[in-house]
Amino acid sequence: MLILDKLLLSPLNATIWAARQVLNAIQQEEAAEPERITADLSNLYMMLETGRLTEAEFSAREKELLDQLDRIEERATTAQVASKG
C-alpha cells in the first residue's frame, strides 16, 4: 500500500518540488535586485561624467532606477509588517 501511495503521489510531489525551486529562484533574484540597480546607477553616473549621456537622458534613467529601488523598499517594508502582524 505504501508503494502505491508513493506512486500515486509522485506527480504531486514533483509539482510541489518544482514550485519550490521557482520560488527560491525568484527570492534569490529579488534579493540581488538592489545590488544590480546600485551598479546600474554607478554606471549611469560614469556615463554622464564621460559625456556618453546627456543630462536629460541621465535624469530620466536615474529616476527609473530610483523608483525601482523605492518599490523594492516598499515591498520589503510591507513584508516585514505582514510577518509581524
N, C-alpha and C positions, 0 to 999 in steps of 0.2 A: 504494500500500500504506500509506503514512504517513497519508493522509487517512482511509482506512478504519479504521486503528488508533485515530485520534483520535475518530472517530465511535463506535466500539465502546466506548471507554474513557470517553467523556464522562459517562455516568451515574455511574460510579465516582468520577470526578474531582469531580463536583458533590456527591456524598455526602461525600467527604473534605473539601471546602471547607466544607460546612455543619457538619460535626462540629468543624472547627477554629474556626468562628465561635461555636458553642455553648461550646466550651472557653474561648475568650477571654472571652466574656461571664461565664461562671462565675468565672473567675480575677479579673476586674475587680470583680465583686460581693463575692467573698471578701476582696479587698484593702480594700474600703471598709467592710466589716463592723465592724472595731474602732472606727472613727470614728463610725459610726451608734450603736453601743452606748454609747460615751462621751457622745454627745449625749443619748441617752435617759436616761443616769444624771444628767446635768446637769438635764434637765427634771424628773426624778423628785425630785431634791433641792429644786428650786424649788417643786414641787407640795407637798412636805412643809412647807417653810417658809411657804407661803401658806395652809396648812391645808386644801388640797384633797384630801390623803391622810392617812389615819391612820397611826400608827407601824407597825401590823401590816401594812397594805397596802404601805407603803413597804418594810418589811423583806422581804416576800415577793417583791416585784418586783425589789428590789435584788439579792437572792440569785439570781434567774433571770438577770439581766443579767451579774452577775459570773461565774456558772457558764458562760455563753456565752463570755465573754472567756477564761476558763480553757481551755475546749475549743479555741478558736481558737489559743491559745498552744501547747497540746499538739500540735495538728496541725502548726503551724509548726516546732516543735522536732523532731517526728518526720520531717518532710520534710527538714529540714537534715541530720539524722543519716543518713537514707537516701541523700541526694545525696553525702555524704562517703564512705559505705561502698561 
